[in-house]
Amino acid sequence: MLWAVIWALPIAAGGVSLLTPLTIHLARRFNWVAYPRADRWHGRPTALMGGIAIYGAATLGIFAVLPPEEVWAIWTGATLMFAVGAIDDLAHIQPAAKLAAQVLATGLLFYAGYAFGAHWPVWVSLPLTLLWVVGITNAVNLLDNMDGLSAGIAGIAALVLSVFAGLSGSATTLAVGGAICGAALGFLVFNFKPARIFMGDCGSLFLGFSIAALALITQRQADVASQLAVGVIPLAVLAVPILDTTLVTFMRRLSGRPVSQGGRDHASHRLVFLGLSERHAVLMLYALSLASGALALVVLFVDVMLFYAMSIFVGAGLAVFGVHLARANVYREASVEGDGAPVSPTRPLRVLHNVFGDHWKEVAGMFADVLLVGAAFVVAHYLRYESGLSVVRETWMLKSLPLVVAAKVLVFYATGLYRGIWRHAGTPELVRAGGATVLAEIATGAVYALLYGLGAVSVSVLVIDWMIATFSIVGIRFGFRGLRQYFAANRNEGRRVLLYGAGDAGVLTLRELRRNPDLGRRPIGFIDDDPLKQGQTIQGLEVAGTGEDLVRVCRRKEVDEVVVTTEKMSEARRRAVSTKCREANISCTTFGVTVEPLEPDASTLATDGAELVAR
């Protein structure tokens, strides 16, 4: 039976590869075409209704290996979503009607016994099931905003859930997940940039409902000790759609625009706004989806408590990523490129300041650190006692955990760890953080000794705990700076600039050009006369040659401008470089930092003098 259901994936993939070209032909014939609009991302007319191929291929894959009575609830609900989406693509229907259909489809799942927290009281599981299915269905629909994004994320989610089902021995889930995965990833061949066809709402609603239902089936059949852990599994698998929907909803409410209104403010759009190419942005979200999905599989192999701790680390990383995306002001004035939203929406950190006043940073930092140091303490115990925690050790760990967390956070506060602006952090902040974690670990050992005696203190646990806590505390704070530098380094817009001089001044120039996109320049490499620097890299850019190689390097790298960064270059050498650039028809400029006195102009002096006379 297991080998039989595995055929669902290739059958669905083969079916979508045959049905998609046919759908493209029908779309062109009947004018099922998505035309460019101001609030949409694509720039050319593209065939629509690709969901027909996805639905047909997935249905073929499911019923080729499973009898209808085993999947009637999920297939009926998914068919309803496909029909509603198709009507909306062709004729448009009211949001209330779509919501009613989603509630009806969720009711079918609940009637068949598939619920979020099936073993919880019905008054808890019913609203959670409605929230889950409706939320994920619309989240995947909202994620369909860039070529290949929704199909890829849905395919990855179905793949992870299928692997989970295979490891836990669920043939039904494996077959349904395989069919959905095959249909989604097979469609990706036609939908990845540059897309030849879009899936439309008929495809995204179908995939969203199917993935949400598949997660419920997996949750019910998972053999995990804790039901709370089972509840975290679908959240981990679908972290990217949840992050995107939360980000869009929150930022649209802050910026004063309707949540239901479309726009270019999704996670993928923000990644492109920050400097990535469309392909790079989509692939990054794929990677995040795979990483969070892998976390869901971990619950099958580790203790539940360790799974919770690992979930905290992954959640903290996604939170840093989401906050950085939220800081990107993607809203512009109403124009061909914009969507009519306010130009300067309220920043998310401003909301925290309004709620908590000047101490908002301490509150946010303490909340994050409470979770991180607690998770680090738990992971340290499991790494030290990898054969399994004894009952006594586990009891000691859980009872001391609140006091350990409180002691560490108190040390962090006393050492000033919550007063820095971490997106500008440097070596002094790194040293301070390292010193703070050392003192916090000493406090941890003291707490343990006071509670259970000096003999109960494990030096190995303290060392491992210090390493993990330091890495997580420093990582979450330097993460903002790291993300900013990463996006700046991958920015593809602006004139291609070659920097002459790979010393300290050259690095300063590189950082400023990357940090300030308004300068309109993108560094692509260095030139330096020092032979010892040749072939080396500086912040990802190669020292491509000496001054004698200037023209050759400029032609090979298609340089638009040469920027002289060093102030040690003689005047004669500067003229020679300028001459070479002029002969190669390349602009030549210089970059420098000066400190000059700020002198008032004549009009200001005259006004001040007149005021003195009047007095």
Secondary structure as the mmCIF struct_conf table of DSSP 4:
data_model
#
loop_
_struct_conf.conf_type_id
_struct_conf.id
_struct_conf.beg_label_comp_id
_struct_conf.beg_label_asym_id
_struct_conf.beg_label_seq_id
_struct_conf.end_label_comp_id
_struct_conf.end_label_asym_id
_struct_conf.end_label_seq_id
HELX_RH_AL_P HELX_RH_AL_P1 LEU A 2 ILE A 6
TURN_TY1_P TURN_TY1_P1 TRP A 7 TRP A 7
HELX_RH_AL_P HELX_RH_AL_P2 ALA A 8 ARG A 29
TURN_TY1_P TURN_TY1_P2 PHE A 30 ASN A 31
STRN STRN1 VAL A 33 ALA A 34
TURN_TY1_P TURN_TY1_P3 ALA A 38 ASP A 39
BEND BEND1 ARG A 40 TRP A 41
BEND BEND2 ARG A 44 ARG A 44
STRN STRN2 THR A 46 ALA A 47
TURN_TY1_P TURN_TY1_P4 GLY A 50 GLY A 50
HELX_RH_AL_P HELX_RH_AL_P3 GLY A 51 PHE A 63
TURN_TY1_P TURN_TY1_P5 ALA A 64 VAL A 65
BEND BEND3 LEU A 66 LEU A 66
HELX_RH_AL_P HELX_RH_AL_P4 PRO A 68 LEU A 90
TURN_TY1_P TURN_TY1_P6 ALA A 91 ALA A 91
HELX_RH_AL_P HELX_RH_AL_P5 PRO A 95 TYR A 111
TURN_TY1_P TURN_TY1_P7 ALA A 112 GLY A 113
TURN_TY1_P TURN_TY1_P8 PHE A 116 HIS A 119
BEND BEND4 TRP A 120 TRP A 120
HELX_RH_AL_P HELX_RH_AL_P6 VAL A 122 LEU A 142
TURN_TY1_P TURN_TY1_P9 LEU A 143 LEU A 143
BEND BEND5 ASN A 145 MET A 146
TURN_TY1_P TURN_TY1_P10 ASP A 147 GLY A 148
HELX_RH_AL_P HELX_RH_AL_P7 LEU A 149 SER A 168
TURN_TY1_P TURN_TY1_P11 GLY A 169 GLY A 169
HELX_RH_AL_P HELX_RH_AL_P8 ALA A 171 ASN A 191
BEND BEND6 PHE A 192 PRO A 194
HELX_LH_PP_P HELX_LH_PP_P1 ALA A 195 ALA A 195
BEND BEND7 ARG A 196 ARG A 196
STRN STRN3 ILE A 197 ILE A 197
HELX_RH_AL_P HELX_RH_AL_P9 GLY A 200 GLN A 221
BEND BEND8 ALA A 225 ALA A 225
HELX_RH_AL_P HELX_RH_AL_P10 GLN A 227 VAL A 237
TURN_TY1_P TURN_TY1_P12 LEU A 238 LEU A 238
HELX_RH_AL_P HELX_RH_AL_P11 ALA A 239 SER A 255
TURN_TY1_P TURN_TY1_P13 GLY A 256 GLY A 256
TURN_TY1_P TURN_TY1_P14 VAL A 259 SER A 260
BEND BEND9 GLN A 261 GLN A 261
BEND BEND10 ARG A 264 ARG A 264
BEND BEND11 HIS A 266 HIS A 266
HELX_RH_AL_P HELX_RH_AL_P12 ALA A 267 PHE A 273
TURN_TY1_P TURN_TY1_P15 LEU A 274 GLY A 275
HELX_RH_AL_P HELX_RH_AL_P13 GLU A 278 VAL A 298
TURN_TY1_P TURN_TY1_P16 VAL A 299 PHE A 301
BEND BEND12 VAL A 302 VAL A 302
HELX_RH_AL_P HELX_RH_AL_P14 VAL A 304 ALA A 326
TURN_TY1_P TURN_TY1_P17 ARG A 327 ARG A 327
BEND BEND13 ALA A 328 ALA A 328
BEND BEND14 ALA A 334 GLU A 337
BEND BEND15 GLY A 340 GLY A 340
BEND BEND16 VAL A 343 SER A 344
HELX_LH_PP_P HELX_LH_PP_P2 PRO A 345 ARG A 347
HELX_RH_AL_P HELX_RH_AL_P15 PRO A 348 PHE A 356
HELX_RH_3T_P HELX_RH_3T_P1 GLY A 357 HIS A 359
HELX_RH_AL_P HELX_RH_AL_P16 TRP A 360 ARG A 384
TURN_TY1_P TURN_TY1_P18 TYR A 385 SER A 387
HELX_RH_AL_P HELX_RH_AL_P17 VAL A 391 ALA A 414
TURN_TY1_P TURN_TY1_P19 THR A 415 TYR A 418
BEND BEND17 ARG A 419 GLY A 420
HELX_RH_3T_P HELX_RH_3T_P2 TRP A 422 HIS A 424
HELX_RH_AL_P HELX_RH_AL_P18 THR A 427 TYR A 452
HELX_RH_3T_P HELX_RH_3T_P3 LEU A 454 ALA A 456
HELX_RH_AL_P HELX_RH_AL_P19 VAL A 459 ALA A 489
TURN_TY1_P TURN_TY1_P20 ASN A 490 ASN A 490
BEND BEND18 GLY A 494 GLY A 494
STRN STRN4 ARG A 495 TYR A 500
BEND BEND19 GLY A 503 GLY A 503
HELX_RH_AL_P HELX_RH_AL_P20 ASP A 504 ARG A 515
HELX_RH_3T_P HELX_RH_3T_P4 PRO A 517 LEU A 519
STRN STRN5 ARG A 521 ILE A 527
BEND BEND20 ASP A 529 ASP A 529
HELX_RH_3T_P HELX_RH_3T_P5 PRO A 531 LYS A 533
TURN_TY1_P TURN_TY1_P21 GLN A 534 GLY A 535
STRN STRN6 THR A 537 ILE A 538
TURN_TY1_P TURN_TY1_P22 GLN A 539 GLY A 540
STRN STRN7 LEU A 541 GLU A 542
STRN STRN8 VAL A 543 VAL A 543
HELX_RH_3T_P HELX_RH_3T_P6 GLY A 547 ASP A 549
HELX_RH_AL_P HELX_RH_AL_P21 LEU A 550 ARG A 556
TURN_TY1_P TURN_TY1_P23 LYS A 557 GLU A 558
BEND BEND21 ASP A 560 ASP A 560
STRN STRN9 GLU A 561 VAL A 564
BEND BEND22 GLU A 567 GLU A 567
BEND BEND23 MET A 569 MET A 569
HELX_RH_AL_P HELX_RH_AL_P22 GLU A 571 GLU A 583
TURN_TY1_P TURN_TY1_P24 ALA A 584 ASN A 585
STRN STRN10 SER A 587 THR A 590
HELX_RH_AL_P HELX_RH_AL_P23 ALA A 602 ALA A 614
#
